[in-house]
């Protein structure tokens, strides 16, 4: 057990991160396995999403994520599953007018 206060904190922080990373890793591994068992377009999408999230959180390396996504897509293609394309969201923005600010008056000088 560390004696220095900052080292004790690092142990606590590392334990929390380990739990978070284990959850992410477990999630992407289970979804990848589910693709190999029963490949469907929805499971394929979930697996690719889980792999992307794990790579984004630096649980796995980005090249490993790309390799896993490729393998999952290859499995899905072999079982003739077509990937579902995401719906494109169109952002509608309101046109706002910017009012000019009133010029500030200089503060009155004290005598």
C-alpha positions in Angstrom: 0.0 0.0 0.0 1.4 3.4 -1.0 2.3 5.9 1.8 2.2 9.1 -0.2 -1.2 10.7 -0.5 -1.1 11.2 -4.3 0.0 7.6 -4.8 -3.0 6.4 -2.7 -5.3 8.5 -4.9 -3.7 7.0 -8.1 -4.5 3.5 -6.8 -8.2 4.5 -6.3 -8.4 6.2 -9.7 -6.8 3.2 -11.4 -9.2 0.8 -9.7 -12.2 2.8 -11.0 -10.8 3.0 -14.5 -10.2 -0.8 -14.4 -13.8 -1.4 -13.6 -15.0 1.0 -16.4 -12.6 -0.5 -18.9 -13.6 -4.1 -18.0 -17.3 -3.2 -18.6 -16.5 -1.7 -22.0 -14.3 -4.6 -23.0 -16.9 -7.2 -21.9 -19.6 -5.4 -23.9 -17.7 -5.4 -27.1 -16.5 -9.0 -26.8 -20.0 -10.2 -26.2 -21.4 -8.4 -29.2 -18.7 -9.7 -31.4 -19.4 -13.2 -30.3 -23.1 -12.7 -30.9 -22.4 -11.8 -34.5 -20.6 -15.1 -35.1 -23.5 -17.0 -33.5 -26.5 -15.3 -35.2 -25.5 -12.6 -37.6 -28.3 -10.0 -38.3 -28.0 -6.5 -39.5 -29.0 -5.1 -36.1 -26.4 -7.2 -34.2 -23.8 -6.2 -36.8 -24.5 -2.6 -36.2 -24.4 -3.0 -32.4 -21.1 -4.9 -32.7 -19.5 -2.2 -34.8 -20.8 0.5 -32.4 -19.4 -1.4 -29.4 -16.0 -1.8 -31.1 -15.9 1.9 -32.0 -16.8 2.9 -28.4 -14.0 0.7 -27.0 -11.5 2.3 -29.4 -12.7 5.8 -28.6 -12.2 5.1 -24.8 -8.7 3.7 -25.6 -9.7 0.3 -24.2 -8.4 -1.3 -27.4 -6.1 0.2 -30.1 -7.7 1.8 -33.1 -6.0 -0.6 -35.5 -7.3 -3.6 -33.5 -10.8 -2.0 -33.7 -10.5 -1.7 -37.5 -9.4 -5.3 -37.8 -12.3 -6.5 -35.6 -14.8 -4.5 -37.6 -13.4 -6.0 -40.8 -13.7 -9.5 -39.4 -17.3 -8.9 -38.2 -18.3 -7.5 -41.6 -16.7 -10.5 -43.3 -18.7 -12.9 -41.1 -21.9 -11.0 -41.9 -21.2 -10.9 -45.6 -20.5 -14.7 -45.6 -24.0 -15.2 -44.1 -25.5 -12.8 -46.6 -26.4 -10.1 -44.1 -26.7 -6.6 -45.6 -25.7 -3.8 -43.3 -28.4 -1.3 -42.4 -27.5 2.3 -43.3 -28.0 4.9 -40.6 -30.7 7.5 -41.2 -29.1 10.9 -42.0 -30.4 13.6 -39.7 -30.8 17.0 -41.2 -30.3 19.8 -38.8 -32.8 22.7 -39.1 -31.5 25.9 -37.7 -33.4 29.1 -37.0 -32.1 32.2 -38.6 -31.5 34.7 -35.8 -30.9 38.4 -36.2 -28.1 40.0 -34.2 -29.0 43.3 -32.7 -26.3 45.8 -32.6 -25.1 46.7 -29.1 -25.6 50.2 -27.8 -22.4 52.1 -27.5 -21.1 52.4 -24.0 -20.8 55.8 -22.5 -17.6 56.8 -20.9 -17.9 57.0 -17.1 -18.2 60.5 -15.8 -15.0 61.9 -14.4 -15.0 62.7 -10.7 -13.8 66.2 -9.6 
